[in-house]
Amino acid sequence: MSGPGAAEARATKTLGGLVTGQLLRLCQVSGIDEADAETYARVLTDALAGVAERSLDLPPPARTFLSDDSTPVEFSLSFVPDGPPSLRVLLEPGSGAASLRDNGRAGLAVVRSMADRWGFATGQLDLLEDLFLPDDPEGPLALWIALELRPGGVPKVKVYLNPAARGADRAAETVREALDRLGHRGAFDTLPPGDGYPFLALDLGDWQAPRVKVYVTHRELRAPDAGGLSRMGPGPDAEVLEGFLRQTGGYDDGTPGPEARFDRRPVLTCHSFTRTTGGPTGFTLHVPIRGYVPHDGVALDRATAVLARHGIDPAVLERALTAVTPRAPRDGRGLIAYVALAHERGRPPRVTTYLSSEAYEVLPPASPPPFQRAPSGSTAREPVPGTPAIS
């Protein structure tokens, strides 16, 4: 299904017009007032710079790892019981750059402009610049920015960096060195085994307990093995984690443990460090739900079931989907890209849903129906572009 995926995209003509319209409506859903929403819309278009004015009749400005259709923007809503959801927007400010190096430099300039505007320090990022923004970077991304939108018009800011910037074979070395430089010596050795390190993230600015976050890829993960991945103490109950994986993956039908396996897009874990001694203080499971459903109608059903299971009203998610696109969920796949379950010390569990802008393309429902999982032992996998970064 070629894009733009929504009639509004054609009416607005530009990428900036589409994504700011989506953002304004999502602000209404999450309870952010009109004045603050307008401020955040300007922040978004300013960060995207010239790409915001690019016609949607043209192809994406560049291929980006941020989304399946190369839209350089992704939204997410983070839910807790008895409170409004938190709205976040993830963007790639250097998406129109001619090279990965220029992409990273453009992103860094936007971060520093935001720091000047909102008065936060970039010292931690500066310590890591040579590791993640070298002169000849490699990998699928350079620098992303996530903004957690809140009342008052001043967002919380997070930066996402690429551990493979100096080569995929040095990603583990790069993560270890970054943690050491930031004072988290020994933190790398507390991480669970995995198949790669797609991101390292930093909280910048006004955070009660700023985090350094390390993401780990887990291919072929079985639902019963989820309980062994958390390194925070006290950590989430293993049965809760397995139940979350089964529900999001469609394995809550009594599928035996060895067959409840994520053999398409891989599951990610995120490990958050807020102190320089001891292990992680936060743990998140990210499930790429779009790889395990025939269409978004099923993804919505599973996501609402997860929300209800954690005491959260799922009606807000349905309103959020309508805010992003008028299309029916069953008419495509990938609008709900990820569902995540986060645990942080001293806080209730948090469920986050990641919503694709679909500026350029709507992935068709899986065909032929009914959707079939790869048979046991199969090596077939979907491609893995488009990865969450907000938790």
C-alpha positions in Angstrom: 0.0 0.0 0.0 1.8 3.1 -1.1 1.8 6.3 1.0 0.9 8.7 2.2 -1.3 6.4 4.1 -3.9 8.9 5.2 -6.0 11.4 3.3 -4.7 14.1 5.6 -1.2 13.4 4.4 -2.2 14.4 0.9 -4.1 17.5 2.2 -1.2 18.8 4.2 1.3 18.1 1.4 4.4 18.2 3.6 6.0 15.9 6.1 5.9 18.6 8.7 2.2 19.2 8.1 1.3 15.6 8.6 3.4 14.9 11.7 2.5 18.1 13.5 -1.2 17.4 12.9 -0.7 14.0 14.4 1.1 15.5 17.3 -1.6 18.1 18.0 -4.3 15.5 18.1 -2.2 13.2 20.3 -1.7 16.1 22.7 -5.5 16.3 23.0 -5.7 12.6 23.8 -3.0 12.9 26.5 -4.3 16.0 28.1 -1.7 18.6 27.0 -3.4 22.0 26.5 -3.5 23.8 23.1 -0.8 26.3 23.8 1.7 23.7 24.9 0.7 21.5 22.0 1.4 24.4 19.5 4.8 24.9 21.2 5.7 21.3 20.8 4.6 21.3 17.2 7.0 24.1 16.5 9.8 22.3 18.3 9.2 19.3 16.1 9.3 21.2 12.8 12.3 23.2 14.0 14.2 20.0 14.8 13.3 18.4 11.4 14.5 21.6 9.7 14.2 21.5 5.9 12.8 18.0 5.9 9.6 19.3 7.5 8.9 21.3 4.3 9.5 18.3 2.0 6.5 17.4 -0.1 4.9 14.0 0.6 4.7 13.5 -3.1 8.4 12.8 -3.0 10.0 9.7 -1.5 11.5 9.8 2.0 14.5 12.0 2.2 16.6 9.0 3.2 16.3 5.5 4.5 16.0 5.5 8.2 16.1 2.8 10.8 13.6 4.7 12.9 10.5 3.4 11.1 9.6 0.8 8.5 8.5 3.3 5.9 11.4 5.7 6.7 9.3 8.4 8.3 11.9 10.2 10.6 9.2 10.5 13.4 7.6 8.0 15.8 5.1 8.6 18.6 4.5 6.7 21.8 2.1 6.7 24.7 3.3 5.5 28.1 0.5 4.3 30.4 0.3 3.8 34.2 -2.8 3.0 36.2 -5.0 5.9 37.4 -3.3 8.7 35.4 -3.1 10.3 32.0 -0.7 8.8 29.5 2.7 10.3 28.8 3.2 11.3 25.2 6.6 11.0 23.6 7.9 11.8 20.1 11.1 10.3 18.7 12.8 12.0 15.8 15.9 11.8 13.6 16.9 15.5 13.2 19.6 14.7 10.6 17.4 12.6 8.4 17.9 14.8 5.3 21.7 14.8 5.6 24.0 13.6 2.8 26.0 11.1 4.9 25.7 9.4 8.3 28.5 11.7 9.6 26.5 14.8 8.6 23.4 13.2 10.0 25.0 12.9 13.4 26.5 16.4 13.3 23.0 17.8 12.5 21.5 15.9 15.4 24.2 17.1 17.8 23.6 20.7 16.8 19.9 20.3 17.5 20.6 18.8 20.9 22.8 21.7 21.8 20.3 24.2 20.5 17.7 22.6 22.8 20.2 22.7 25.7 20.6 26.4 25.2 16.9 27.0 24.9 15.9 24.9 28.0 19.0 25.3 30.1 20.3 21.8 30.5 23.8 20.5 30.3 25.2 18.2 27.7 28.3 17.1 29.6 27.5 13.4 29.5 26.9 13.5 25.8 30.1 15.4 25.3 32.1 12.7 27.1 30.9 10.2 24.5 31.1 12.1 21.3 34.2 10.4 20.0 32.7 7.0 20.6 29.4 7.5 18.9 30.0 10.3 16.5 33.4 9.4 14.9 34.5 11.0 11.6 33.6 7.9 9.6 30.6 6.3 11.4 29.1 2.9 10.6 25.7 1.4 11.4 22.0 2.1 10.8 21.8 5.4 12.7 23.8 8.3 14.2 21.7 10.2 16.7 18.0 10.3 17.6 16.2 12.6 20.0 13.2 11.7 22.1 11.0 14.3 23.7 8.7 13.5 26.5 6.0 16.1 26.3 4.5 17.5 29.5 2.5 20.6 30.6 4.4 23.8 30.5 5.9 23.6 27.0 9.4 22.3 28.2 9.9 18.6 27.4 12.2 16.0 28.9 14.9 15.2 26.5 16.6 11.9 25.7 19.3 11.1 23.2 19.8 7.7 21.5 23.2 6.7 20.1 24.6 3.9 18.0 27.0 1.5 19.7 28.0 0.2 16.2 29.3 3.6 15.1 32.9 2.4 15.2 32.0 -1.0 13.8 29.5 -3.7 14.7 32.3 -5.9 16.0 33.2 -3.2 18.5 29.7 -2.5 19.8 30.1 -4.3 23.1 33.5 -2.6 23.6 31.9 0.8 22.9 29.1 0.2 25.4 31.5 -0.9 28.1 33.7 2.2 27.5 30.7 4.5 27.5 29.5 3.1 30.8 32.9 3.4 32.3 33.3 7.0 31.2 30.0 7.9 32.8 31.0 6.4 36.1 29.1 3.2 35.8 32.1 0.9 36.1 31.2 -2.7 36.2 27.7 -2.0 34.8 28.4 -3.8 31.5 29.1 -7.0 33.3 25.6 -7.0 34.9 23.9 -7.1 31.5 22.3 -10.3 30.3 23.6 -12.2 27.3 22.2 -11.1 24.0 22.7 -10.8 20.3 23.7 -7.2 20.0 23.5 -3.7 21.5 21.3 -1.5 19.2 21.2 1.6 21.4 22.7 3.5 24.3 20.5 6.3 25.6 21.0 9.2 27.9 18.5 11.4 29.8 19.5 15.0 29.5 18.0 17.9 31.5 15.2 17.9 34.1 15.0 14.3 35.3 14.5 13.3 38.9 16.9 10.4 38.4 18.7 10.7 35.0 19.2 7.3 33.4 21.8 5.7 31.2 20.1 3.0 29.2 21.5 0.0 27.3 19.4 -1.9 24.9 20.1 -5.6 24.2 18.7 -7.7 21.2 17.4 -11.2 21.9 16.8 -13.3 18.8 14.7 -16.4 19.0 13.6 -15.6 22.5 11.2 -18.0 24.1 8.5 -16.6 26.4 9.6 -18.7 29.4 13.1 -17.3 29.2 12.0 -13.7 29.8 12.3 -14.0 33.5 16.0 -14.5 33.4 16.7 -11.3 31.5 16.1 -8.7 34.2 19.1 -7.7 36.3 17.4 -5.1 38.6 16.7 -6.0 42.2 14.1 -6.5 43.3 13.0 -7.2 39.8 9.7 -8.0 38.0 8.1 -11.4 38.6 9.1 -13.9 36.0 5.5 -15.0 35.5 4.5 -11.4 34.8 7.2 -11.1 32.1 6.3 -14.5 30.5 2.6 -13.5 30.5 3.4 -10.2 28.8 5.3 -12.0 26.1 2.7 -14.6 25.6 -0.1 -12.0 25.4 1.7 -9.7 22.9 3.0 -12.5 20.8 -0.3 -14.3 20.6 1.0 -17.3 22.6 -1.5 -17.1 25.4 -3.5 -20.0 24.0 -1.6 -22.7 25.8 1.3 -22.8 23.3 4.0 -24.9 24.9 7.1 -23.0 26.1 9.5 -24.1 23.4 7.0 -23.0 20.7 6.3 -19.6 22.3 9.2 -18.2 20.4 9.9 -14.8 18.8 11.5 -16.0 15.6 10.7 -13.1 13.4 11.6 -9.6 14.6 13.6 -9.9 17.8 12.6 -8.8 21.3 14.6 -6.0 22.9 15.4 -5.5 26.6 16.4 -2.1 28.1 18.5 -1.8 31.2 18.5 1.5 33.0 21.2 2.7 35.4 20.6 5.6 37.7 23.4 5.0 40.2 27.1 4.3 39.7 27.2 1.2 41.9 25.2 -1.9 41.8 23.1 -3.2 38.9 20.3 -1.7 36.8 17.4 0.1 38.5 15.0 -0.3 35.6 14.1 -3.1 33.1 11.9 -3.0 30.0 10.8 -5.6 27.5 10.0 -4.4 24.0 8.0 -6.7 21.8 7.8 -5.9 18.0 4.2 -6.7 17.9 3.8 -5.8 14.2 5.9 -8.9 13.3 3.5 -11.3 15.1 0.1 -10.1 13.9 -1.8 -10.3 10.5 -3.0 -6.7 10.9 -3.3 -3.9 13.4 -6.8 -5.0 14.5 -5.1 -7.9 16.2 -2.3 -5.8 17.5 -4.9 -3.4 19.0 -6.8 -6.3 20.6 -3.6 -7.6 22.2 -2.4 -4.2 23.3 -5.7 -3.4 25.0 -5.7 -6.8 26.7 -2.2 -5.9 28.1 -3.4 -2.5 29.3 -6.4 -4.0 31.0 -4.3 -6.7 32.6 -2.3 -3.9 34.2 -5.3 -1.9 35.4 -5.2 0.7 32.6 -8.2 1.9 30.7 -7.5 0.9 27.0 -9.9 3.4 25.5 -7.2 6.0 25.3 -5.1 3.8 23.0 -8.1 3.6 20.5 -8.4 7.4 20.5 -4.7 7.7 19.9 -4.9 5.5 16.8 -7.6 7.7 15.5 -5.5 10.7 16.2 -2.7 9.3 14.0 -4.7 8.0 11.1 -8.3 7.6 9.8 -7.6 4.1 8.4 -9.1 1.1 9.9 -6.6 -1.0 12.0 -7.3 -4.2 10.0 -6.4 -2.4 6.7 -2.6 -2.4 7.5 0.1 -3.6 9.7 2.7 -1.6 11.7 0.6 1.3 13.0 1.3 -0.3 16.4 4.9 -1.1 16.1 5.9 -2.1 19.6 4.4 -2.8 22.9 6.7 -2.5 26.0 6.4 -3.3 29.7 8.7 -1.2 31.9 9.6 -1.6 35.5 11.5 1.0 37.5 12.3 0.9 41.2 9.7 2.5 43.4 7.1 2.9 40.5 4.2 0.9 39.2 4.7 -1.1 35.9 4.3 1.0 32.8 3.0 -0.1 29.4 4.1 1.8 26.4 2.7 1.6 22.9 4.7 2.9 19.9 2.7 4.4 17.0 4.0 4.8 13.5 3.3 8.0 11.6 3.0 6.1 8.2 3.8 9.3 6.2 5.1 7.3 3.2 3.7 3.8 3.3 1.2 1.6 5.0 2.4 -2.0 5.2 -0.4 -4.3 3.9 -1.9 -7.0 6.2 0.0 -10.2 6.2 -0.9 -12.4 3.2 -2.2 -14.9 2.7 -4.4 -15.0 5.8 -4.7 -16.5 8.3 -1.3 -15.2 9.6 1.1 -18.1 10.1 4.1 -18.2 12.3 7.3 -19.6 10.9 7.5 -23.3 11.6 9.6 -24.5 14.5 13.2 -24.6 13.4 12.7 -22.2 10.6 15.3 -19.5 10.0 12.9 -17.2 8.2 12.7 -13.7 9.8 11.2 -10.4 8.8 13.6 -7.5 8.3 14.4 -5.5 11.4 14.2 -1.8 10.5 12.2 0.4 12.8 13.1 -0.1 16.4 11.8 1.5 19.6 13.9 3.9 21.6 11.6 5.3 24.1 11.1 3.8 27.5 
